[in-house]
Amino acid sequence: MDLDVLNMFVIAGGTLAIPILAFVASFLLWPSALIRIYYWYWRRALGMQVRYANYDDYQFCYSYRGRPGYRPSILMLHGFSAHKDMWLSIVKFLPNNLHLVCVDMPGHEGTTRSDLDDYSISGQAKRIHQFVECIKLNRKPFHLVGTSMGGNVAGVYAAQYPEDICSLTLICPAGLPSTTDSKFIKQLRELQESKRIDRIPLIPSTPEEMADMLKLCSYVRFKVPQQILQGLVDVRIPHNEFYRKLFLEIVDEKSRHSLHENMSKIKAPTQVIWGKQDQVLDVSGASVLASAIPDCHVYLLENCGHSVVVERPRKTANLILEFLALLHSIDNNKKQA
C-alpha cells in the first residue's frame, strides 16, 4: 500500500478515535457531564430556547418555544428537586405552534436560590406570579400545568390569581390529605420514628439510593446503567442541602395541605391526571379534587406511577391537547349561542 494512503487512513482513524475515546472517558469518569449534554441536545432538537427574567434582584431561568397566539400559552411547573428540562419528554409530543414555557421553580437549577426566600407553597406561588408578570404571560389567560410539588403550587396559583388562568392541569399533585398512606408516606413515618429523617427517600446521595428513588417514583422498571445512576447522583449532591430544607418546608403544616385548603377557590376548568400505581402520593387524591372543583375532569392511568411525565409522556401530552380542544369547543358553542 502506498505510504501516503496508509498515512491518510491512520490520520482518519485517529480523528475518529478522539471523539469516541472522549465519549467513553466522559461516560466512565464524568457521567454527570453527559447528562447535562443530553438535556442541552434535546432542548436544541425540540426548539426550546433558554432565557432569564429578572424581578428586582431575583432571577428566573426558563425555556420556551413558540409565541403567544390565538390558543392559550402553556406554563409548566416541575416537581420537587427537578428542573425545567423534565418536561422535554412531553414537549416532544406537543405541536410546534403552541407557546410553551417551562420555568425552573424557586431555588432550582438556574432560578435564584436564597436562604431568605419563602419556599412555602404560597411563597412559591407568589414567586411564579412575579415570573408571569416579568414575561407578561398573563396578557391573556394561560393554561397552567403542574406536577407533584409543582401541582400543589399550580393549584394554589389558580386559586389566588384566577384572572391569570383559563384552565389547569394537575398531574399527581401534592398538597392533599389521603385516607390511604402511600409507600413513601409509610417510609417517612418509619424514618421519623427512628429519628433518621435526614435519609429522605427523594434525596438520594448514592447510586443505590438513586435506584431506589426511581423504583419508588415509577411503575415501569427502567434499566439504568450504574454510570448513569452515578451521574444523576453527582448532579444532585451539590443541591441536597437545599433539597432537605425545601422538603421540610413543603411538608410543614403551613404547606402540607395547601392545595386542599385552596381547591374550593379554583374556578378554572381543571384536568387531573394521576398514575394508578403512584407510590409517592396516593391516587385517592384525584377523587378529593373531583369532589371540590366544579368543572373537573379526572384521568387515571393504568400501569403508571408518580413519574407520569416520564412514564407516559405521549398519553399525557394527548390528554392535555384533548382537554384544551374540548374547552375551545365549549367556548365556541357559548359564543354561537
Summary of the structure (lengths in Angstrom):
residues: 337
radius of gyration: 21.9
end to end distance: 84.2
largest distance: 84.4
contacts: 1081
relative contact order: 0.12
helix: 51%
strand: 14%
